[in-house]
């Protein structure tokens, strides 16, 4: 799939997230594509189970689920996410360590930053992260079982939760969909939320790594409260009032430029 089409499909899902329903005519006016092109995009998104087509347009599947699949998310922020990941990876102490990672672009970058470190054990429920880490002879990689969500390529459910509840790790680094002074770390999907909760509960240190657009945002499922988070790593676009309140609650805030 071309980058241009991926961007357009991501924009279609974003519009549906805001409106719930949209016509092809409105999409043409807003995105500039032809009706035939937009209909092909809607057909492709429907085949992936991401929307329902209607006469002359499309409707969101579930108004409470605003999650955009990882493969369609805006990857123009990758440079910022990479710098956030570098800072988050630097918070993992030297020496033999175990690190838990959930799915997402930022945590995937954290895994890449950790490659090459000796005596490192990675525990993850994300198939893409496991595959990236498994090629590094320095790393020992454990993957949880569970049902794999196509949107995030994360294994979720009782098998995954049992695996995380059965181990203790030194550092859990979480990618989340929302991070706020009122609700802590949140995500769109409740099964991913429970997996991340289980990941964090037995960790000696919990680090949340998110870009600034997610700071101040509250999504459907709570993962951990501020009292369970040791460090927040974000960028300078984050709401300064939110960062001040999060810091006042006892979370160490790291802001990359």
C-alpha positions as CSV (number, residue, x, y, z in Angstrom):
1,X,0.0,0.0,0.0
2,X,1.4,3.4,-0.9
3,X,2.2,6.0,1.7
4,X,-0.3,8.4,0.1
5,X,-3.1,5.9,0.4
6,X,-2.2,4.9,3.9
7,X,-2.3,8.6,4.9
8,X,-5.7,9.0,3.2
9,X,-7.2,6.0,4.9
10,X,-5.9,7.2,8.3
11,X,-7.5,10.5,7.7
12,X,-10.8,8.8,6.8
13,X,-10.7,6.9,10.1
14,X,-9.9,10.1,12.0
15,X,-12.9,11.9,10.4
16,X,-15.2,8.9,11.3
17,X,-13.8,9.0,14.9
18,X,-14.9,12.6,15.2
19,X,-18.3,12.4,13.3
20,X,-19.4,8.8,13.6
21,X,-20.7,8.9,10.0
22,X,-19.6,10.6,6.8
23,X,-20.5,10.7,3.1
24,X,-18.2,10.2,0.1
25,X,-19.0,13.7,-1.0
26,X,-17.8,15.2,2.3
27,X,-14.7,13.0,2.1
28,X,-13.9,14.3,-1.4
29,X,-14.4,17.9,-0.3
30,X,-12.1,17.4,2.7
31,X,-9.4,15.1,1.4
32,X,-9.4,16.1,-2.3
33,X,-9.6,12.6,-3.8
34,X,-12.1,11.5,-6.5
35,X,-15.3,9.6,-5.5
36,X,-14.0,6.4,-7.1
37,X,-10.8,6.6,-5.1
38,X,-12.6,7.3,-1.8
39,X,-15.0,4.4,-2.5
40,X,-12.0,2.1,-3.0
41,X,-10.6,3.3,0.3
42,X,-13.9,2.7,2.1
43,X,-14.1,-0.8,0.6
44,X,-10.6,-1.6,1.8
45,X,-11.3,-0.3,5.3
46,X,-14.5,-2.3,5.4
47,X,-12.7,-5.5,4.4
48,X,-10.3,-4.9,7.3
49,X,-13.3,-4.6,9.7
50,X,-12.6,-1.0,10.5
51,X,-15.9,0.6,9.4
52,X,-19.3,-0.2,7.9
53,X,-20.2,1.2,4.5
54,X,-23.5,2.9,4.0
55,X,-25.4,4.2,1.0
56,X,-23.1,7.0,-0.2
57,X,-20.6,6.9,2.7
58,X,-19.5,5.0,5.8
59,X,-20.3,4.7,9.5
60,X,-17.9,4.0,12.4
61,X,-18.3,0.6,13.9
62,X,-18.3,1.7,17.5
63,X,-18.4,5.2,18.8
64,X,-16.5,4.2,21.9
65,X,-13.6,2.7,20.0
66,X,-11.5,5.4,18.5
67,X,-8.4,3.3,18.0
68,X,-6.6,3.6,14.7
69,X,-4.6,0.4,13.8
70,X,-0.8,0.6,14.2
71,X,-0.3,0.0,10.5
72,X,-2.4,3.2,9.6
73,X,-1.2,5.5,12.4
74,X,0.6,8.7,11.5
75,X,4.3,7.7,11.3
76,X,5.5,11.2,10.6
77,X,6.0,11.5,14.4
78,X,8.5,8.6,14.3
79,X,11.5,11.0,14.8
80,X,10.0,12.4,18.0
81,X,8.9,8.9,19.2
82,X,12.5,7.7,18.5
83,X,13.9,10.4,20.8
84,X,11.3,9.6,23.5
85,X,12.3,5.9,23.1
86,X,16.0,6.7,23.5
87,X,15.3,8.5,26.8
88,X,13.0,5.7,28.0
89,X,15.6,3.1,27.2
90,X,18.2,5.0,29.1
91,X,16.1,4.7,32.3
92,X,16.7,0.9,32.2
93,X,19.6,0.3,34.7
94,X,22.8,-1.3,33.4
95,X,23.6,-4.9,34.0
96,X,21.4,-7.9,33.9
97,X,17.8,-6.6,33.5
98,X,14.3,-7.8,32.5
99,X,12.1,-5.3,30.6
100,X,8.4,-5.7,29.8
101,X,7.1,-3.9,26.7
102,X,3.6,-3.7,25.3
103,X,2.8,-2.8,21.7
104,X,2.9,0.5,19.8
105,X,5.2,2.6,17.7
106,X,7.1,4.2,20.6
107,X,7.6,0.9,22.6
108,X,8.8,-0.7,19.3
109,X,11.4,2.0,19.1
110,X,12.4,1.4,22.7
111,X,13.0,-2.2,21.8
112,X,15.3,-1.1,19.0
113,X,17.2,1.2,21.4
114,X,17.8,-1.7,23.8
115,X,19.2,-4.0,21.2
116,X,22.9,-4.8,21.7
117,X,22.8,-4.5,25.5
118,X,24.2,-7.6,27.2
119,X,22.2,-9.7,29.7
120,X,18.9,-8.3,28.8
121,X,15.6,-10.1,28.9
122,X,12.6,-8.8,27.0
123,X,9.0,-9.9,27.9
124,X,6.4,-8.7,25.5
125,X,2.9,-9.5,24.3
126,X,3.6,-7.7,20.9
127,X,4.5,-10.0,18.1
128,X,6.3,-7.3,16.0
129,X,8.4,-6.3,19.0
130,X,9.3,-10.0,19.7
131,X,10.3,-10.5,16.1
132,X,12.5,-7.4,16.2
133,X,14.2,-8.4,19.4
134,X,14.6,-12.1,18.6
135,X,17.3,-11.4,15.9
136,X,19.6,-10.0,18.6
137,X,21.8,-12.7,20.1
138,X,22.3,-10.5,23.2
139,X,18.6,-10.6,24.1
140,X,16.5,-13.4,25.6
141,X,12.9,-12.9,24.4
142,X,9.7,-14.2,26.1
143,X,6.4,-13.8,24.3
144,X,3.1,-14.2,26.1
145,X,0.3,-16.3,24.8
146,X,-3.2,-15.0,24.0
147,X,-5.6,-13.8,21.3
148,X,-3.8,-11.5,18.8
149,X,-5.5,-8.2,18.1
150,X,-5.0,-7.2,14.4
151,X,-5.1,-3.5,15.2
152,X,-2.0,-3.7,17.4
153,X,-0.5,-7.1,16.9
154,X,-0.7,-7.6,20.7
155,X,-1.6,-10.9,22.4
156,X,-4.4,-10.3,25.0
157,X,-6.7,-12.2,27.2
158,X,-6.4,-14.6,30.2
159,X,-3.3,-16.4,28.8
160,X,-1.4,-13.1,28.4
161,X,-2.5,-11.8,31.8
162,X,-1.6,-15.0,33.6
163,X,1.9,-14.9,32.0
164,X,2.5,-11.3,33.2
165,X,1.1,-12.1,36.6
166,X,3.5,-15.0,37.0
167,X,6.7,-13.0,36.6
168,X,8.4,-9.9,38.1
169,X,10.4,-7.6,35.8
170,X,12.7,-4.7,36.6
171,X,11.2,-2.2,34.3
172,X,7.8,-2.1,32.5
173,X,7.8,0.5,29.6
174,X,4.2,1.2,28.5
175,X,3.0,2.9,25.3
176,X,-0.5,4.2,26.0
177,X,-3.3,6.1,24.2
178,X,-3.8,8.7,26.9
179,X,-1.9,10.1,29.8
180,X,-3.6,12.6,32.1
181,X,-3.2,14.2,35.6
182,X,-6.7,12.9,36.4
183,X,-6.8,9.4,35.1
184,X,-3.2,8.3,34.7
185,X,-2.4,6.0,31.7
186,X,-5.3,4.9,29.6
187,X,-6.0,3.0,26.4
188,X,-8.8,2.4,23.9
189,X,-9.2,-1.4,24.2
190,X,-10.1,-3.0,27.5
191,X,-8.3,-6.3,26.7
192,X,-5.1,-4.4,26.0
193,X,-5.6,-2.4,29.2
194,X,-5.9,-5.5,31.3
195,X,-2.7,-6.9,29.7
196,X,-0.8,-3.7,30.4
197,X,-2.1,-3.7,34.0
198,X,-0.8,-7.2,34.5
199,X,2.5,-6.1,32.9
200,X,2.9,-3.2,35.3
201,X,1.7,-4.8,38.6
202,X,4.9,-6.8,39.3
203,X,7.4,-4.4,37.8
204,X,9.9,-2.6,40.1
205,X,9.7,0.5,37.9
206,X,6.9,1.6,35.5
207,X,7.8,4.0,32.7
208,X,5.1,5.6,30.4
209,X,6.5,6.7,27.0
210,X,4.1,8.9,24.9
211,X,4.3,11.8,22.5
212,X,2.9,15.1,23.6
213,X,-0.4,14.7,21.7
214,X,-1.5,12.1,24.2
215,X,-0.8,14.1,27.3
216,X,-4.0,15.4,28.8
217,X,-6.0,12.8,26.8
218,X,-8.3,10.3,28.6
219,X,-9.3,7.1,26.7
220,X,-11.7,4.2,27.4
221,X,-9.7,1.9,29.8
222,X,-7.5,2.8,32.7
223,X,-4.2,1.0,32.9
224,X,-2.4,2.5,35.9
225,X,-2.9,5.6,38.0
226,X,-0.2,8.2,38.7
227,X,0.6,6.5,42.0
228,X,1.8,3.4,40.0
229,X,3.9,5.4,37.5
230,X,7.6,6.2,38.3
231,X,8.6,8.1,35.1
232,X,6.8,9.8,32.2
233,X,8.8,10.4,29.0
234,X,7.3,12.8,26.5
235,X,8.2,15.7,24.2
236,X,7.9,19.5,24.5
237,X,4.5,19.6,22.6
238,X,2.8,18.2,25.7
239,X,0.5,20.5,27.7
240,X,2.7,22.1,30.4
241,X,-0.1,22.4,32.9
242,X,-0.7,18.6,32.6
243,X,3.0,18.0,33.0
244,X,3.2,20.2,36.1
245,X,0.2,18.4,37.7
246,X,1.6,14.9,36.8
247,X,5.0,15.9,38.3
248,X,3.3,17.2,41.5
249,X,1.7,13.8,41.9
250,X,5.1,12.3,42.3
251,X,5.9,11.1,38.7
252,X,9.3,12.1,37.4
253,X,8.7,13.8,34.1
254,X,11.3,13.8,31.3
255,X,10.7,16.2,28.4
256,X,12.7,15.7,25.2
257,X,13.1,18.6,22.7
